Amino acid sequence: IHRTLTWRRLDVRVRALAARLADEAGPGDRVALLCPQGLEYVTAFLAALSAGLVAVPLYTPGLPGHADRLAGVLADARPSVVVTTSRARDEVRDFLGAGGPRIVVADEVPDGGPDRRPVPLDPGAPAYLQYTSGSTRAPAGVEISHGNVVANARQALAAYGLDTRPMTSAGWLPLYHDMGLVLSVAAPVARGALSVLMDPSAFLQEPVRWLRLLAAHPHAVSAAPNFAYDYCVATVTADQKEGLRLDGVTALINGSEPVRPGTADRFHAAFADQGLAPGTHCPSYGLAEATVFVCAARPGEPLSRFALDRDALAAGK
């Protein structure tokens, strides 16, 4: 199922939902996004910011293995309002229990309503809380200001050479993840570029879907953790490669884990016959405490490789 929002339609939906959220919460209140991956998630995030509220990008309670983390984050963030969709409403209501924050169902908020003037936004004020992964400690919320996210989106665009050339953001990274949010929402909004979203589960079930998404959209830019590239190499069959053209891909960002040189080599060897250019692979580094983007290799340039001694590094050398 393909669903599309034009910029004009997005503006209508953001205005309507922002007005509803402003009725439910006061300036600076937190709004938790417990939406499935999709257009309502994007609308809810932008509506919270437009209303002068602080978005907390999260996920539905049904995400396997994440219930304890979700409960911990909600207890820490203390949102006044939770935004979800009609499809997830029942599981969200059951998870929050009696006495939980108010629930707004994004796709049931009608267009129109009172025409509110946009809230003047202070670049230094918090736009959203980006919670860290919690892989080594309890998840911590990082305050990302309006100025932070715009500056970081523009830094990423410039680093990958996307500030002056055509681009389509095409990917499956979840929007509660910092890279997914900046690459699929913030950067396209800052650039006025097309963004195409796919549900992460669709990629995990059949990785070739990601490659078909890249092939279908010219000037595609996408990001994934290191494992995703090896996963494609291991699972995409010769039959699935038939007719697949990847020569229009601009950049493939590789981050969030140790980026392994062998992974880049295997991925490009596996899809060279589909026209994938060697210079598309862009090892990158980022963290929520820096909004997300810190540094990256530029597309179109050969990968640099050098070896470091772990023991020497530990000794400060």
C-alpha positions in Angstrom: 0.0 0.0 0.0 1.4 3.3 -1.1 0.3 6.6 0.6 1.4 10.0 -0.4 1.3 13.5 1.2 2.0 16.6 -0.9 3.6 19.6 0.8 0.3 21.4 0.7 -1.6 18.4 2.2 1.1 18.0 4.9 0.7 21.6 5.9 -3.1 21.2 6.2 -2.7 18.1 8.4 0.1 19.6 10.6 -2.0 22.8 11.2 -5.1 20.7 12.2 -3.2 18.4 14.5 -1.1 21.3 16.0 -4.4 23.1 16.9 -5.7 20.0 18.6 -2.5 19.4 20.5 -2.5 23.1 21.6 -5.9 22.5 23.1 -4.7 19.4 25.0 -1.3 20.7 26.3 0.5 23.8 27.3 3.7 25.4 25.9 6.7 23.2 26.7 4.7 20.1 27.6 5.9 16.8 26.2 4.0 14.9 23.5 4.9 11.3 23.1 4.6 9.8 19.6 3.4 6.2 19.9 2.5 5.8 16.2 3.4 3.1 13.7 5.9 4.1 11.0 4.0 6.2 8.4 2.6 9.5 7.4 0.8 10.1 10.7 4.1 9.8 12.5 5.6 12.6 10.4 2.5 14.8 10.8 2.4 14.3 14.6 6.1 15.2 15.0 5.9 18.4 12.9 2.5 19.3 14.6 4.0 19.0 18.1 6.9 21.3 17.1 4.6 23.7 15.3 2.4 24.0 18.5 5.4 24.9 20.6 5.4 21.5 22.4 8.2 19.1 22.9 7.9 15.9 20.9 9.1 12.6 22.2 9.6 10.2 19.2 8.8 6.7 20.4 6.9 3.6 19.0 3.8 1.5 19.6 3.8 -0.8 22.6 3.6 -3.9 20.3 7.2 -3.5 19.1 8.8 -6.8 20.2 11.2 -6.6 23.1 10.8 -2.9 23.8 7.9 -2.7 26.3 10.2 -2.2 29.3 12.2 0.5 27.6 9.0 2.2 26.5 7.6 2.2 30.0 10.9 3.6 31.4 11.0 6.4 28.8 7.4 7.4 29.4 8.0 7.5 33.2 11.0 9.7 32.5 9.5 12.1 29.9 6.1 12.4 31.7 4.1 13.4 28.6 0.9 15.3 28.9 -0.4 13.9 25.7 0.2 10.7 23.6 -0.4 10.8 19.9 -1.2 7.5 18.1 -3.3 6.2 15.2 -6.7 4.5 15.1 -4.8 1.2 14.2 -2.8 1.3 17.4 -5.2 3.1 19.7 -6.4 0.0 21.6 -2.9 -1.3 22.4 -1.7 2.2 23.4 -4.7 2.6 25.7 -4.1 -0.8 27.3 -0.5 -0.1 27.8 -1.0 3.4 29.4 -3.7 2.1 31.7 -6.1 4.2 33.8 -4.9 7.6 34.7 -2.4 7.8 31.9 -1.8 10.8 29.7 -4.5 12.0 27.3 -4.6 10.2 23.9 -5.0 12.0 20.6 -5.7 9.8 17.5 -3.9 11.6 14.6 -5.9 10.2 11.7 -9.2 11.1 13.4 -8.5 14.8 13.8 -10.4 16.6 11.1 -9.0 19.2 8.8 -9.9 22.8 9.4 -11.0 24.1 12.8 -9.9 27.4 14.2 -7.2 29.0 12.2 -4.4 29.5 14.7 -1.3 31.5 14.1 1.9 29.4 14.2 3.6 29.7 17.6 6.8 31.8 17.3 9.6 29.3 18.0 12.8 30.1 19.9 15.8 28.4 18.2 17.2 27.6 21.6 14.0 26.0 23.0 13.6 22.2 23.0 12.0 20.8 19.9 12.1 17.1 21.0 13.6 14.6 23.3 15.8 12.0 21.6 16.2 9.0 23.9 19.5 7.1 23.6 19.4 3.4 22.8 19.8 2.3 26.3 22.1 -0.6 25.2 24.6 0.1 28.0 22.5 2.1 30.5 18.9 3.3 31.1 17.7 5.3 28.1 18.5 9.0 28.6 16.6 11.9 27.0 18.7 14.4 25.0 17.1 17.8 24.6 17.3 18.7 20.9 16.5 22.4 20.3 14.9 23.8 17.1 18.2 25.3 16.2 20.0 22.0 16.8 17.9 20.0 14.4 17.9 22.6 11.6 21.7 23.0 11.9 22.3 19.3 12.1 20.1 18.6 9.1 21.9 21.2 7.0 25.3 19.9 8.2 24.4 16.4 7.0 23.1 17.6 3.7 26.3 19.6 3.1 28.5 16.7 4.2 27.0 14.3 1.7 26.9 16.9 -1.0 23.1 17.0 -1.0 22.6 20.7 -0.4 23.2 21.5 -4.1 22.2 18.4 -6.0 18.8 16.6 -6.4 18.0 14.0 -3.7 15.3 11.6 -2.6 15.5 10.3 1.0 14.5 6.6 0.7 14.7 4.3 3.7 13.4 2.1 6.4 15.1 3.3 9.5 12.5 3.8 12.3 11.5 7.4 13.0 12.1 7.0 16.7 15.8 6.5 15.8 17.8 9.7 15.6 19.2 9.0 12.1 15.8 7.9 10.8 14.2 11.1 12.1 16.8 13.5 10.7 17.4 11.8 7.3 13.7 11.0 6.6 12.0 14.1 8.1 14.3 17.0 9.2 16.6 17.0 6.2 13.9 16.7 3.5 11.9 19.5 5.2 15.0 21.7 5.4 15.9 20.9 1.8 12.3 20.7 0.3 13.1 17.2 -1.0 11.1 14.1 -1.5 11.1 11.5 1.3 10.0 7.9 0.8 9.4 5.8 4.0 9.2 2.1 4.3 8.3 0.1 7.5 11.4 -1.5 9.1 9.6 -4.8 9.3 9.1 -4.8 5.5 12.9 -4.6 5.2 13.5 -7.3 7.8 11.0 -9.7 6.1 12.4 -9.2 2.6 15.6 -7.1 2.3 15.3 -6.7 -1.5 12.4 -4.4 -0.9 14.8 -1.7 0.3 16.9 -2.1 -2.9 13.8 -1.9 -5.0 12.9 1.3 -3.2 16.3 2.7 -4.0 16.0 1.7 -7.7 12.6 3.3 -8.0 13.6 6.8 -6.9 16.4 8.7 -8.7 19.1 10.3 -6.6 18.3 8.1 -3.7 20.0 8.6 -0.4 19.6 6.0 2.4 21.1 5.0 5.7 21.3 1.7 7.5 23.4 0.0 10.2 26.3 -2.2 9.1 24.4 -5.5 9.5 21.8 -4.4 6.9 24.3 -4.4 4.1 25.6 -7.9 5.0 21.9 -9.0 5.3 21.2 -8.0 1.7 24.3 -9.8 0.5 23.3 -13.0 2.3 19.6 -13.0 1.4 19.0 -11.3 -2.0 18.8 -14.0 -4.7 20.0 -14.0 -8.3 16.4 -13.9 -9.4 15.6 -10.9 -7.3 18.6 -9.1 -8.8 17.2 -9.5 -12.3 16.1 -6.1 -13.6 17.3 -4.3 -10.5 19.2 -1.1 -11.4 21.1 0.7 -8.7 23.1 3.2 -10.8 20.9 6.0 -9.7 21.8 5.7 -6.0 23.6 8.8 -4.7 24.7 7.7 -1.2 24.4 4.8 1.1 25.2 5.8 4.7 26.6 3.1 7.0 26.5 3.8 10.7 25.4 2.9 14.2 27.7 -0.1 14.6 31.4 -0.7 13.9 31.5 0.0 10.2 33.4 -3.0 8.7 35.4 -2.5 5.5 34.6 -6.1 4.5 30.9 -5.2 4.5 31.3 -2.4 2.0 33.5 -4.7 -0.2 31.0 -7.6 -0.1 27.9 -5.3 -0.7 29.4 -3.6 -3.7 30.7 -6.9 -5.2 27.3 -8.4 -4.8 25.5 -5.5 -6.6 28.1 -4.3 -9.0 26.3 -5.9 -11.9 23.2 -3.9 -10.9 25.2 -0.7 -11.6 25.9 0.3 -8.0 28.9 2.7 -8.0 31.7 1.9 -5.5 31.7 5.5 -4.3 28.2 5.4 -2.9 29.2 3.8 0.4 29.6 6.5 3.1 30.8 5.3 6.5 29.4 7.7 9.1 29.4 8.5 12.8 26.9 10.1 15.0 25.2 10.1 18.4 22.0 11.5 19.9 24.0 14.0 22.1 25.1 15.7 18.8 21.5 15.6 17.4 22.8 12.8 15.2 25.3 13.7 12.6 29.0 14.1 13.5 31.2 13.1 10.5 31.0 11.1 7.3 32.8 10.1 4.1 31.5 11.9 1.1 29.8 10.0 -1.7 31.9 9.5 -4.9 35.2 9.3 -3.1 37.2 6.1 -2.5 36.9 4.7 1.1 39.9 5.5 3.3 41.2 2.6 5.4 43.7 2.6 8.2 44.5 0.3 11.1 44.6 1.2 14.8 46.0 -0.8 17.7 43.3 -1.2 20.4 45.7 -1.6 23.3 47.7 1.5 22.2 44.5 3.5 22.0 43.5 2.4 25.4 46.8 3.7 26.7 46.2 7.1 25.1 48.5 6.7 22.2 
